[in-house]
Amino acid sequence: MNRFEGKAIIVTGAASGFGTAIAEKFATEGASVMAADIDMAGAQAVADRLPGAMACQVDVADEDQNFAMVQATLDAFGRIDVLCANAGVPHRGNYMVKVTTEEFDRMWAVNVRSIFLGAKACWPHMDEGSSIISTASIGGKRPRPGMTPYNASKAAAIMLTRGMAAEMAPRIRVNCVCPVSSPTNFDLQAMGTQNLSPEMEASVISGIPMGRRATPEDVANAYVFLASKEASFLTGVCLDVDGGRSIQ
């Protein structure tokens, strides 16, 4: 049975990485998906592969563009059941004092402001049982040197999740996922490389008890669970998809 038949899902950052996997997973569960990304060509390519999906271009840090994304979804599907506020950007791994103010401001706009704006635009159109889910990071709970501004932005995403959950209950559930490092272009940008050397890979994995990094599918599975009826009593949850990194 398709758990999301007749449901409409917005996925931001859908053109790559976690976002693509999230869009694909919801589509396999019967949902109508709006693939949203600042990279319109990438979003359209994802939508073209999914039955009944649509694409729109959005800078998630811009308020007007968030409202336009919501209107495009309503025009296409007539409803919004789940907002997957997945879009995010890293800074290249470095000590905080070497991160530029421009990098800091853009990262917080995309990683934090976007969740606020997406929720603000969506919530009037969401019925009881709807969900808002965002992508935080295990670094927002267990920071390590070299990613301090990024980790702080994800800690803010976690607090937004908890606060919105308290404000929007019982009509709308609000949760987030906290992934560990994953083999995506996002992580490569943060590490400042196009490919991980075996030594770098081993170093990352050494801190993960399960012995591997998270896959985009791991994150997508967590999203679908949190949006499902099986999670109907879960709100304010920040689900660690980290293979045990947070217990190291």
Helices and strands as residue ranges (DSSP letters): E 8-12, H 17-28, E 32-37, H 40-49, E 54-57, H 63-77, E 82-85, G 96-98, H 101-108, I 109-113, H 114-122, G 123-125, E 130-135, G 138-140, H 148-168, E 172-179, H 185-191, H 198-205, H 216-227, G 229-231, E 238-241, G 245-247
